[in-house]
Amino acid sequence: MRVRPNILFVCSKNQWRSPTAEAIYRRDDRISVRSRGTAKAAVQTIRSSDVVWADAILVMEDKHRQRILADFPDESKFKSVHVLDIPDDYRFMDDDLLELIKSAAEPVIDQLTQ
């Protein structure tokens, strides 16, 4: 039996984008998911243990990738970090946001699960 890869979705405040991504994939049998934010005021702030847990990290913007690499240099050294290029223009579970996340994340998920 194949082990499901752990995917960490990251945005700034863990309020709209990354929780939406987590909600989309929460019941997906191909992967295990978490969502976190890079801001100190995030609903759930990213920790070292989250980076260690993740097989792949999918961030909404390049600033999130930069923050992870700067704050967790040892933990992220050999991690796959993918920038989805999704701006902070959407609310939680917005239909357009759902489509953007799926179209950006699916190629990465397909690659990890094949």
NUTOR-627905 format. One record per residue: residue number from 1; z, x, y of N, C-alpha, C in turn. Coordinates in steps of 0.1 Angstrom, whole numbers, padded with zeros to 4 digits. Layout:
BEGIN
node seq:NUM | n_up:Z | n_east:X | n_north:Y | ca_up:Z | ca_east:X | ca_north:Y | c_up:Z | c_east:X | c_north:Y
...
This chain:
BEGIN
node seq:1 | n_up:0000 | n_east:0008 | n_north:-0012 | ca_up:0000 | ca_east:0000 | ca_north:0000 | c_up:0000 | c_east:0009 | c_north:0012
node seq:2 | n_up:-0009 | n_east:0005 | n_north:0022 | ca_up:-0010 | ca_east:0013 | ca_north:0034 | c_up:0002 | c_east:0010 | c_north:0044
node seq:3 | n_up:0007 | n_east:0020 | n_north:0050 | ca_up:0017 | ca_east:0019 | ca_north:0060 | c_up:0011 | c_east:0014 | c_north:0073
node seq:4 | n_up:0018 | n_east:0005 | n_north:0079 | ca_up:0013 | ca_east:0000 | ca_north:0092 | c_up:0016 | c_east:0009 | c_north:0103
node seq:5 | n_up:0006 | n_east:0013 | n_north:0111 | ca_up:0009 | ca_east:0022 | ca_north:0122 | c_up:0017 | c_east:0015 | c_north:0133
node seq:6 | n_up:0026 | n_east:0023 | n_north:0139 | ca_up:0034 | ca_east:0018 | ca_north:0150 | c_up:0027 | c_east:0020 | c_north:0164
node seq:7 | n_up:0025 | n_east:0010 | n_north:0171 | ca_up:0018 | ca_east:0010 | ca_north:0184 | c_up:0027 | c_east:0006 | c_north:0195
node seq:8 | n_up:0028 | n_east:0015 | n_north:0205 | ca_up:0037 | ca_east:0012 | ca_north:0217 | c_up:0028 | c_east:0009 | c_north:0228
node seq:9 | n_up:0029 | n_east:-0003 | n_north:0234 | ca_up:0022 | ca_east:-0007 | ca_north:0246 | c_up:0031 | c_east:-0004 | c_north:0258
node seq:10 | n_up:0025 | n_east:0002 | n_north:0269 | ca_up:0033 | ca_east:0006 | ca_north:0280 | c_up:0026 | c_east:0002 | c_north:0293
node seq:11 | n_up:0034 | n_east:-0004 | n_north:0302 | ca_up:0030 | ca_east:-0007 | ca_north:0316 | c_up:0042 | c_east:-0002 | c_north:0325
node seq:12 | n_up:0042 | n_east:-0007 | n_north:0337 | ca_up:0052 | ca_east:-0002 | ca_north:0347 | c_up:0066 | c_east:-0009 | c_north:0344
node seq:13 | n_up:0066 | n_east:-0022 | n_north:0346 | ca_up:0079 | ca_east:-0029 | ca_north:0346 | c_up:0082 | c_east:-0037 | c_north:0333
node seq:14 | n_up:0072 | n_east:-0036 | n_north:0323 | ca_up:0074 | ca_east:-0043 | ca_north:0310 | c_up:0076 | c_east:-0058 | c_north:0313
node seq:15 | n_up:0068 | n_east:-0063 | n_north:0322 | ca_up:0070 | ca_east:-0077 | ca_north:0326 | c_up:0058 | c_east:-0085 | c_north:0323
node seq:16 | n_up:0046 | n_east:-0080 | n_north:0325 | ca_up:0034 | ca_east:-0089 | ca_north:0322 | c_up:0025 | c_east:-0083 | c_north:0312
node seq:17 | n_up:0020 | n_east:-0071 | n_north:0315 | ca_up:0009 | ca_east:-0065 | ca_north:0307 | c_up:0013 | c_east:-0061 | c_north:0293
node seq:18 | n_up:0023 | n_east:-0052 | n_north:0292 | ca_up:0027 | ca_east:-0047 | ca_north:0279 | c_up:0034 | c_east:-0058 | c_north:0271
node seq:19 | n_up:0042 | n_east:-0067 | n_north:0276 | ca_up:0047 | ca_east:-0078 | ca_north:0268 | c_up:0037 | c_east:-0087 | c_north:0263
node seq:20 | n_up:0026 | n_east:-0089 | n_north:0271 | ca_up:0015 | ca_east:-0097 | ca_north:0267 | c_up:0008 | c_east:-0091 | c_north:0255
node seq:21 | n_up:0006 | n_east:-0078 | n_north:0255 | ca_up:0000 | ca_east:-0070 | ca_north:0244 | c_up:0009 | c_east:-0071 | c_north:0232
node seq:22 | n_up:0022 | n_east:-0070 | n_north:0234 | ca_up:0031 | ca_east:-0071 | ca_north:0222 | c_up:0030 | c_east:-0085 | c_north:0216
node seq:23 | n_up:0030 | n_east:-0095 | n_north:0225 | ca_up:0029 | ca_east:-0109 | ca_north:0220 | c_up:0016 | c_east:-0112 | c_north:0212
node seq:24 | n_up:0005 | n_east:-0106 | n_north:0217 | ca_up:-0008 | ca_east:-0108 | ca_north:0210 | c_up:-0007 | c_east:-0102 | c_north:0196
node seq:25 | n_up:-0001 | n_east:-0090 | n_north:0194 | ca_up:-0001 | ca_east:-0083 | ca_north:0182 | c_up:0011 | c_east:-0084 | c_north:0173
node seq:26 | n_up:0021 | n_east:-0091 | n_north:0178 | ca_up:0034 | ca_east:-0092 | ca_north:0171 | c_up:0033 | c_east:-0097 | c_north:0157
node seq:27 | n_up:0024 | n_east:-0106 | n_north:0154 | ca_up:0022 | ca_east:-0111 | ca_north:0140 | c_up:0010 | c_east:-0106 | c_north:0133
node seq:28 | n_up:0004 | n_east:-0095 | n_north:0138 | ca_up:-0007 | ca_east:-0089 | ca_north:0132 | c_up:-0003 | c_east:-0080 | c_north:0121
node seq:29 | n_up:-0007 | n_east:-0083 | n_north:0109 | ca_up:-0003 | ca_east:-0075 | ca_north:0097 | c_up:-0008 | c_east:-0061 | c_north:0096
node seq:30 | n_up:-0017 | n_east:-0058 | n_north:0105 | ca_up:-0023 | ca_east:-0044 | ca_north:0105 | c_up:-0013 | c_east:-0034 | c_north:0111
node seq:31 | n_up:-0005 | n_east:-0038 | n_north:0121 | ca_up:0003 | ca_east:-0029 | ca_north:0129 | c_up:0017 | c_east:-0034 | c_north:0132
node seq:32 | n_up:0025 | n_east:-0025 | n_north:0136 | ca_up:0039 | ca_east:-0028 | ca_north:0142 | c_up:0038 | c_east:-0025 | c_north:0156
node seq:33 | n_up:0044 | n_east:-0033 | n_north:0165 | ca_up:0043 | ca_east:-0031 | ca_north:0179 | c_up:0056 | c_east:-0032 | c_north:0186
node seq:34 | n_up:0056 | n_east:-0025 | n_north:0198 | ca_up:0067 | ca_east:-0026 | ca_north:0208 | c_up:0061 | c_east:-0025 | c_north:0221
node seq:35 | n_up:0068 | n_east:-0030 | n_north:0232 | ca_up:0063 | ca_east:-0028 | ca_north:0245 | c_up:0075 | c_east:-0022 | c_north:0254
node seq:36 | n_up:0071 | n_east:-0014 | n_north:0263 | ca_up:0081 | ca_east:-0008 | ca_north:0272 | c_up:0075 | c_east:-0006 | c_north:0286
node seq:37 | n_up:0083 | n_east:-0002 | n_north:0295 | ca_up:0079 | ca_east:0001 | ca_north:0309 | c_up:0083 | c_east:0014 | c_north:0313
node seq:38 | n_up:0076 | n_east:0020 | n_north:0323 | ca_up:0079 | ca_east:0034 | ca_north:0327 | c_up:0089 | c_east:0033 | c_north:0339
node seq:39 | n_up:0090 | n_east:0022 | n_north:0346 | ca_up:0099 | ca_east:0021 | ca_north:0358 | c_up:0113 | c_east:0020 | c_north:0354
node seq:40 | n_up:0122 | n_east:0025 | n_north:0362 | ca_up:0136 | ca_east:0025 | ca_north:0360 | c_up:0141 | c_east:0010 | c_north:0359
node seq:41 | n_up:0134 | n_east:0001 | n_north:0367 | ca_up:0138 | ca_east:-0013 | ca_north:0367 | c_up:0130 | c_east:-0021 | c_north:0357
node seq:42 | n_up:0124 | n_east:-0015 | n_north:0347 | ca_up:0116 | ca_east:-0022 | ca_north:0337 | c_up:0126 | c_east:-0031 | c_north:0329
node seq:43 | n_up:0120 | n_east:-0042 | n_north:0323 | ca_up:0128 | ca_east:-0050 | ca_north:0314 | c_up:0133 | c_east:-0042 | c_north:0303
node seq:44 | n_up:0124 | n_east:-0034 | n_north:0297 | ca_up:0128 | ca_east:-0025 | ca_north:0286 | c_up:0122 | c_east:-0011 | c_north:0290
node seq:45 | n_up:0130 | n_east:-0002 | n_north:0294 | ca_up:0124 | ca_east:0011 | ca_north:0298 | c_up:0122 | c_east:0020 | c_north:0286
node seq:46 | n_up:0110 | n_east:0027 | n_north:0287 | ca_up:0107 | ca_east:0036 | ca_north:0276 | c_up:0117 | c_east:0047 | c_north:0274
node seq:47 | n_up:0120 | n_east:0050 | n_north:0262 | ca_up:0130 | ca_east:0060 | ca_north:0258 | c_up:0123 | c_east:0070 | c_north:0249
node seq:48 | n_up:0129 | n_east:0081 | n_north:0247 | ca_up:0125 | ca_east:0091 | ca_north:0238 | c_up:0122 | c_east:0086 | c_north:0224
node seq:49 | n_up:0131 | n_east:0078 | n_north:0219 | ca_up:0130 | ca_east:0072 | ca_north:0206 | c_up:0118 | c_east:0063 | c_north:0204
node seq:50 | n_up:0113 | n_east:0057 | n_north:0215 | ca_up:0101 | ca_east:0049 | ca_north:0214 | c_up:0089 | c_east:0058 | c_north:0212
node seq:51 | n_up:0089 | n_east:0069 | n_north:0219 | ca_up:0077 | ca_east:0078 | ca_north:0218 | c_up:0077 | c_east:0084 | c_north:0204
node seq:52 | n_up:0088 | n_east:0088 | n_north:0199 | ca_up:0089 | ca_east:0093 | ca_north:0186 | c_up:0085 | c_east:0083 | c_north:0175
node seq:53 | n_up:0089 | n_east:0070 | n_north:0177 | ca_up:0085 | ca_east:0059 | ca_north:0168 | c_up:0070 | c_east:0057 | c_north:0167
node seq:54 | n_up:0063 | n_east:0058 | n_north:0179 | ca_up:0049 | ca_east:0054 | ca_north:0180 | c_up:0040 | c_east:0064 | c_north:0173
node seq:55 | n_up:0030 | n_east:0058 | n_north:0166 | ca_up:0019 | ca_east:0066 | ca_north:0160 | c_up:0008 | c_east:0067 | c_north:0171
node seq:56 | n_up:0007 | n_east:0057 | n_north:0180 | ca_up:-0002 | ca_east:0056 | ca_north:0191 | c_up:0004 | c_east:0049 | c_north:0202
node seq:57 | n_up:0001 | n_east:0054 | n_north:0214 | ca_up:0007 | ca_east:0048 | ca_north:0227 | c_up:-0005 | c_east:0043 | c_north:0235
node seq:58 | n_up:-0005 | n_east:0030 | n_north:0238 | ca_up:-0015 | ca_east:0024 | ca_north:0246 | c_up:-0010 | c_east:0020 | c_north:0259
node seq:59 | n_up:-0014 | n_east:0027 | n_north:0270 | ca_up:-0009 | ca_east:0025 | ca_north:0283 | c_up:-0019 | c_east:0017 | c_north:0291
node seq:60 | n_up:-0015 | n_east:0010 | n_north:0301 | ca_up:-0023 | ca_east:0002 | ca_north:0309 | c_up:-0031 | c_east:0010 | c_north:0319
node seq:61 | n_up:-0025 | n_east:0020 | n_north:0325 | ca_up:-0031 | ca_east:0028 | ca_north:0335 | c_up:-0028 | c_east:0043 | c_north:0333
node seq:62 | n_up:-0036 | n_east:0052 | n_north:0339 | ca_up:-0034 | ca_east:0066 | ca_north:0337 | c_up:-0021 | c_east:0071 | c_north:0342
node seq:63 | n_up:-0016 | n_east:0064 | n_north:0353 | ca_up:-0002 | ca_east:0068 | ca_north:0358 | c_up:0008 | c_east:0067 | c_north:0347
node seq:64 | n_up:0007 | n_east:0057 | n_north:0338 | ca_up:0017 | ca_east:0056 | ca_north:0327 | c_up:0016 | c_east:0067 | c_north:0317
node seq:65 | n_up:0003 | n_east:0071 | n_north:0314 | ca_up:0001 | ca_east:0083 | ca_north:0306 | c_up:0008 | c_east:0095 | c_north:0312
node seq:66 | n_up:0005 | n_east:0097 | n_north:0324 | ca_up:0010 | ca_east:0109 | ca_north:0331 | c_up:0026 | c_east:0109 | c_north:0331
node seq:67 | n_up:0031 | n_east:0098 | n_north:0333 | ca_up:0046 | ca_east:0096 | ca_north:0333 | c_up:0052 | c_east:0099 | c_north:0320
node seq:68 | n_up:0046 | n_east:0094 | n_north:0309 | ca_up:0051 | ca_east:0097 | ca_north:0295 | c_up:0050 | c_east:0112 | c_north:0292
node seq:69 | n_up:0038 | n_east:0118 | n_north:0296 | ca_up:0037 | ca_east:0132 | ca_north:0293 | c_up:0047 | c_east:0141 | c_north:0301
node seq:70 | n_up:0050 | n_east:0137 | n_north:0313 | ca_up:0059 | ca_east:0144 | ca_north:0321 | c_up:0074 | c_east:0142 | c_north:0317
node seq:71 | n_up:0077 | n_east:0129 | n_north:0314 | ca_up:0091 | ca_east:0126 | ca_north:0310 | c_up:0095 | c_east:0130 | c_north:0296
node seq:72 | n_up:0085 | n_east:0130 | n_north:0287 | ca_up:0087 | ca_east:0132 | ca_north:0273 | c_up:0078 | c_east:0143 | c_north:0267
node seq:73 | n_up:0078 | n_east:0155 | n_north:0273 | ca_up:0068 | ca_east:0165 | ca_north:0269 | c_up:0068 | c_east:0169 | c_north:0254
node seq:74 | n_up:0080 | n_east:0170 | n_north:0249 | ca_up:0081 | ca_east:0174 | ca_north:0235 | c_up:0077 | c_east:0163 | c_north:0225
node seq:75 | n_up:0082 | n_east:0151 | n_north:0228 | ca_up:0080 | ca_east:0139 | ca_north:0220 | c_up:0065 | c_east:0135 | c_north:0220
node seq:76 | n_up:0058 | n_east:0137 | n_north:0231 | ca_up:0045 | ca_east:0132 | ca_north:0233 | c_up:0034 | c_east:0143 | c_north:0230
node seq:77 | n_up:0039 | n_east:0155 | n_north:0227 | ca_up:0030 | ca_east:0166 | ca_north:0225 | c_up:0018 | c_east:0163 | c_north:0215
node seq:78 | n_up:0021 | n_east:0157 | n_north:0204 | ca_up:0011 | ca_east:0155 | ca_north:0194 | c_up:0008 | c_east:0140 | c_north:0192
node seq:79 | n_up:0011 | n_east:0132 | n_north:0203 | ca_up:0009 | ca_east:0118 | ca_north:0202 | c_up:-0005 | c_east:0114 | c_north:0208
node seq:80 | n_up:-0011 | n_east:0104 | n_north:0202 | ca_up:-0023 | ca_east:0098 | ca_north:0207 | c_up:-0020 | c_east:0088 | c_north:0218
node seq:81 | n_up:-0024 | n_east:0091 | n_north:0231 | ca_up:-0021 | ca_east:0082 | ca_north:0242 | c_up:-0035 | c_east:0077 | c_north:0247
node seq:82 | n_up:-0036 | n_east:0064 | n_north:0247 | ca_up:-0049 | ca_east:0058 | ca_north:0251 | c_up:-0047 | c_east:0050 | c_north:0264
node seq:83 | n_up:-0055 | n_east:0052 | n_north:0274 | ca_up:-0055 | ca_east:0045 | ca_north:0287 | c_up:-0064 | c_east:0033 | c_north:0285
node seq:84 | n_up:-0059 | n_east:0021 | n_north:0287 | ca_up:-0067 | ca_east:0009 | ca_north:0285 | c_up:-0074 | c_east:0005 | c_north:0298
node seq:85 | n_up:-0070 | n_east:0010 | n_north:0309 | ca_up:-0076 | ca_east:0007 | ca_north:0323 | c_up:-0075 | c_east:-0008 | c_north:0326
node seq:86 | n_up:-0062 | n_east:-0013 | n_north:0325 | ca_up:-0060 | ca_east:-0027 | ca_north:0329 | c_up:-0051 | c_east:-0027 | c_north:0341
node seq:87 | n_up:-0056 | n_east:-0032 | n_north:0352 | ca_up:-0048 | ca_east:-0032 | ca_north:0365 | c_up:-0037 | c_east:-0042 | c_north:0364
node seq:88 | n_up:-0028 | n_east:-0041 | n_north:0373 | ca_up:-0016 | ca_east:-0049 | ca_north:0374 | c_up:-0020 | c_east:-0062 | c_north:0383
node seq:89 | n_up:-0030 | n_east:-0069 | n_north:0378 | ca_up:-0035 | ca_east:-0081 | ca_north:0385 | c_up:-0032 | c_east:-0094 | c_north:0378
node seq:90 | n_up:-0025 | n_east:-0094 | n_north:0367 | ca_up:-0023 | ca_east:-0105 | ca_north:0359 | c_up:-0009 | c_east:-0109 | c_north:0355
node seq:91 | n_up:-0006 | n_east:-0121 | n_north:0353 | ca_up:0007 | ca_east:-0126 | ca_north:0349 | c_up:0007 | c_east:-0126 | c_north:0333
node seq:92 | n_up:0019 | n_east:-0128 | n_north:0328 | ca_up:0022 | ca_east:-0128 | ca_north:0314 | c_up:0013 | c_east:-0139 | c_north:0307
node seq:93 | n_up:0006 | n_east:-0135 | n_north:0297 | ca_up:-0003 | ca_east:-0143 | ca_north:0288 | c_up:-0014 | c_east:-0150 | c_north:0296
node seq:94 | n_up:-0018 | n_east:-0144 | n_north:0307 | ca_up:-0030 | ca_east:-0149 | ca_north:0315 | c_up:-0042 | c_east:-0147 | c_north:0306
node seq:95 | n_up:-0051 | n_east:-0157 | n_north:0306 | ca_up:-0062 | ca_east:-0157 | ca_north:0297 | c_up:-0071 | c_east:-0145 | c_north:0299
node seq:96 | n_up:-0073 | n_east:-0141 | n_north:0311 | ca_up:-0082 | ca_east:-0129 | ca_north:0314 | c_up:-0075 | c_east:-0116 | c_north:0309
node seq:97 | n_up:-0062 | n_east:-0116 | n_north:0310 | ca_up:-0054 | ca_east:-0104 | ca_north:0305 | c_up:-0055 | c_east:-0104 | c_north:0290
node seq:98 | n_up:-0054 | n_east:-0115 | n_north:0283 | ca_up:-0055 | ca_east:-0115 | ca_north:0269 | c_up:-0068 | c_east:-0109 | c_north:0264
node seq:99 | n_up:-0079 | n_east:-0113 | n_north:0271 | ca_up:-0092 | ca_east:-0108 | ca_north:0267 | c_up:-0093 | c_east:-0093 | c_north:0270
node seq:100 | n_up:-0088 | n_east:-0089 | n_north:0281 | ca_up:-0089 | ca_east:-0074 | ca_north:0285 | c_up:-0081 | c_east:-0066 | c_north:0275
node seq:101 | n_up:-0069 | n_east:-0070 | n_north:0271 | ca_up:-0061 | ca_east:-0063 | ca_north:0262 | c_up:-0068 | c_east:-0062 | c_north:0248
node seq:102 | n_up:-0073 | n_east:-0073 | n_north:0243 | ca_up:-0080 | ca_east:-0074 | ca_north:0230 | c_up:-0092 | c_east:-0064 | c_north:0230
node seq:103 | n_up:-0100 | n_east:-0065 | n_north:0240 | ca_up:-0113 | ca_east:-0057 | ca_north:0240 | c_up:-0110 | c_east:-0042 | c_north:0242
node seq:104 | n_up:-0099 | n_east:-0039 | n_north:0249 | ca_up:-0095 | ca_east:-0025 | ca_north:0251 | c_up:-0088 | c_east:-0019 | c_north:0239
node seq:105 | n_up:-0079 | n_east:-0027 | n_north:0233 | ca_up:-0070 | ca_east:-0023 | ca_north:0222 | c_up:-0077 | c_east:-0023 | c_north:0208
node seq:106 | n_up:-0085 | n_east:-0032 | n_north:0206 | ca_up:-0091 | ca_east:-0034 | ca_north:0192 | c_up:-0098 | c_east:-0021 | c_north:0187
node seq:107 | n_up:-0106 | n_east:-0014 | n_north:0195 | ca_up:-0112 | ca_east:-0002 | ca_north:0190 | c_up:-0102 | c_east:0008 | c_north:0185
node seq:108 | n_up:-0091 | n_east:0009 | n_north:0192 | ca_up:-0080 | ca_east:0019 | ca_north:0189 | c_up:-0074 | c_east:0014 | c_north:0176
node seq:109 | n_up:-0070 | n_east:0002 | n_north:0176 | ca_up:-0064 | ca_east:-0004 | ca_north:0164 | c_up:-0073 | c_east:-0003 | c_north:0151
node seq:110 | n_up:-0085 | n_east:-0006 | n_north:0153 | ca_up:-0095 | ca_east:-0004 | ca_north:0142 | c_up:-0095 | c_east:0010 | c_north:0137
node seq:111 | n_up:-0095 | n_east:0019 | n_north:0146 | ca_up:-0096 | ca_east:0034 | ca_north:0142 | c_up:-0083 | c_east:0038 | c_north:0135
node seq:112 | n_up:-0072 | n_east:0033 | n_north:0139 | ca_up:-0059 | ca_east:0036 | ca_north:0132 | c_up:-0057 | c_east:0029 | c_north:0119
node seq:113 | n_up:-0063 | n_east:0018 | n_north:0117 | ca_up:-0061 | ca_east:0011 | ca_north:0105 | c_up:-0072 | c_east:0012 | c_north:0094
node seq:114 | n_up:-0082 | n_east:0020 | n_north:0096 | ca_up:-0092 | ca_east:0022 | ca_north:0086 | c_up:-0089 | c_east:0033 | c_north:0077
